[in-house]
Amino acid sequence: MRIPAILQGEARTRLLQGIAFGAVATMAIGFIWGGWVTGGTARTMSAMAESSGRMSVLVPMCVAQFTAADGAVAKFKATGTYSRDNVISEFVKTVASTSMDYSFARACATGVEAELSKTAAKS
């Protein structure tokens, strides 16, 4: 059996170099422009999407619980913007069995600010 000329000598070296270059170029283009990501990045992106999806459901419930609490809105208005998340944590401990952490309190404070600005605009 005769081996094709492309797989012999100098031609074989060039073929293997071309295959290697093509593989590297494909990976570089895929990661830079194609939107490919590693497994770790995919897990991080998935966790962020899950968190933001959960927040979009829980923040309106947190705002409703906070505005229903006695004296909460008055204390919220009297507090500076940097410590409003602490006021939220003081009045709302859990929402739908999700405990209050910093990012959730911050998102809830932003929702309360939006709700108060809406009600002030209507008045």
N, C-alpha and C positions, 0 to 999 in steps of 0.2 A: 504494500500500500504506500502510495506516494503522498507526502505531506505538502499542503499548498505552500506556495512561495511566500505568502503573507505571514506564515507562522515560522519562517526560517530566518536566522541571522539577524541582520540589521532591521528588517521589516518587522520581525517579531518584537524587538525592543520598542520600536516606534508605536506599534499597536498597543502594547501594554502601557506605555507612557500616555497615549491618547485616552485609554480607558481610565487611568488614574486621574488625569487632568479633568476629564469629563465628569467624573464622580465628585471631585472636589468643587468644580465650578457649579454643578447642580446643587450641592449642599449650600454653598455660599449664597447663591441666588435665592434659594428657597428660604434660608434664614433671614437674609437681609430684606429682600423685596417680596417674598412669597407668603410671609406671615407664619412660617413654621415656628414652633416654640418647643422648648425642652419639656420633659415631663414635670419638672419642678415648677416651671413657669405656668404650665397648664393647671397644676393643682392650686397654685396661688390665685390664678384668675378665677378658677371655679369657686374657691372659698370667698373671694371678694364678691362675686356675683350672688352667691347664696346669702351673704351678709346683707348686701344692698336690697335683695328681694325681701328678706325678712324685715328689714327696717322699713320698707315701703308699706308693709302691713301693720307693723307694731307702732310706728310713730303716730298715726292718727288716733289709735287707741290710747296712747300715752297722753296726747294733747287733751283728749276728752276727759281722762281721769284727772289730769292736772287742773284743768279749768273748773271741774266739778268740786274740787277740794276747797274748803272754807279758808279764805285769806291767802290762797296761793297766788292768785293773779296780782294782788296788791303787793305782796312781797317780791314777786317776780319783777314788777315794774320799778320797785324801789332799789333793786339790786343792780350793780354794774354788769355790763355785758360779759366780763370775763368770769364771773362767778355764778352766772345763771344756771349752769349745768348742776351746780351744787344745790340750788334751790329746787330744781326738778328732782334730784335724787332724794331730797328731804321729804317731799310730798308724795312721790310715786316710787315705791320700792320695787314692785314687779309688775310686769304687763304680760298677761297670758303665760304665766310661769317662766318668763324670761327676766332674769335679774338685771338691775340697772348697772351698767358699766359706763365708763367715760364716753365712749363713742355713741352709745345709745342715748345717754343724757344730753350730749351735745346736739344730736339729731332732733331729739324731742324739744330742746330749747329753741332750736331754729323753727320747728313747727309751731310752737307756742307764739313766737314772735310774728310769724306769718299770720296766724289766726287773729292775734290782737290787732295787727295792722289792717286786716280785712274788716274786723268789726269797727275799728275807728274810722275807716273810710266810709262805711255804710251810715254812720251816725252824722 
